[in-house]
Amino acid sequence: QLQASGGGLVQTGDSLRLSCAASGRTFTMYSIGWFRQAPGKEREFVAAISWSGGNTDYADSVKGRFTISRDNAKNSVYLQMNSLKPEDTAVYYCAVERMRNPMGSWGRGTLVTVSS
């Protein structure tokens, strides 16, 4: 199961680093993605990283501002978010990912609130 953490309340232009902790030895076999759900909106894809970390993918809305990375030795995936905007406000989740879609069940998300 994957659990996200690191959210908080920040101002426009600030940075945050989210962490996704995984349990289980098979974590390193999968691509992991970050997804978010804003109030009143559907959950959307944010970023993904391949099992080796060699390939990454970003939604256009975050490209150039967010960076996804992973440390398989720590069973963790990270999302560095810079130049945050109010429209980035959402609950962020991590999940096993395939073709920008989440696979399996959702773990605990983390709330990011960006004030203007």
Secondary structure, 3 states (H helix, E strand, C coil): CEEEECCEEEECCCCEEEEEEECCCCHHHCCEEEEEECCCCCCEEEEEECCCCCCEEECCCCCCCEEEEEEHHHCEEEEEECCCCHHHCEEEEEEEEECCEEECCCCCCEEEEEEC
